[in-house]
Amino acid sequence: MKEYKWATLGYGVIANELAQALAANGRKLYAVANRTHEKAVAFAERYGIEKVYDQIDDVFDDDEVDIIYISTPHNTHISYLRKALRAGKHVLCEKSITLNAEELTEAVQLAQQHHVILAEAMTIYHMPIYRQLRARMDAGDFGELRLLQMNFGSYKPYDMANRFFNRSLAGGALLDIGVYALSFVRWFMSSAPDQIVSQVKYAPTGVDEQASLLLKNKEEEMATVILSLHAKQPKRGTVSFDKAYIELFDYPRGEEAVITYTEDGRKEVLRAGATAQALAYEVADMEAAVSGQENRMHLDYTVDVMQMMTAVRKDWGMTYPEEE
């Protein structure tokens, strides 16, 4: 398979993980683009990156670039997606891929028009532990799916200028951590939920600090999701079937699950993959999709999750400046 040239748009935590994932396989990022040139230069020096652009938009005109990883704040994603996709670049974009379903529909159409791969960097879809569980679920090992419980809580200090609480940076629990919880739900559910009810607690800035969601699909599989940016919760997801229930730990990446069988209480520990290799799995799947081998990027699930989040925010009446 061709060795693709990656460029990162942004230089933050995820960009560092991407550079490290490539380096672990004896490769280097080809280029870095960032609004602050000096910071891009420092990032390039750290990882031996060949190309640093004088202007951030120059990355879209570089014929050498095959795949762009967008890791800027998510309220900037659609503007960069438009430029990248129109330039014929394949794009792996950090979550949340866009602010809302309308923006994502536009991006999907652009990708189709320009015959390129568009995907959200949702680690759940690429970790071996989730794939093995889904395969066994589809084989009927656990019986019929009934319930999912997904809690995701982190503790962020009350700094209202921080991006987590900043409305101008599209802050809030739903887009920042809810996207993981709903992607977990969608991974196991037979179809996207078509019934959603929710509650929200706002931060002083007007973004969602805390939320609870109840979901049900046409198969009558149900899920609960509890989110918070100011209350830590265990990193555990539970998937309950009529013959067993599964607990996944160190969510969302994770490498271990405990399966408890209903009939006799027997426990099975399943281990697969390595949390530290999360970005490497995403890179491999993205390159396989770009090469035409197999597309396991699950853009259809990304669309479902974004539609859910958009519907919930519409129910709340909560918008961001870009949507007004």
Buried (B, 14 or more C-beta within 10 A) or exposed (E): EEEBBBBBBBBBEBBBBBBBBBEEEEBBBBBBBBBEBEBBBBBBEEBEBEBBBEEBBEBBEBEEBBBBBBBBBBBBBBEBBBBBBEBEBBBBBBBBBBBBBEBBBBBBEBBEEBEBBBBBBBBBBBBBBBBBBBEBBEEEBBBEBBEBBBBBBBEBEEEEEBBBBBBBBBBBBBBBBBBBBBBBBBBBBEEBBEEBEBEBBBBEBBBBBBBBBBBBBEEEBBBBBBBBBBBEBEBBBBBBBEBBBBBBBEBBBBBBBBBBBBEEEEEEEBEBBBBEBBBBBBBBBBBBBBEEEEBBBBBEBBBBBBBBBBBBBEEBEBBBEBBE
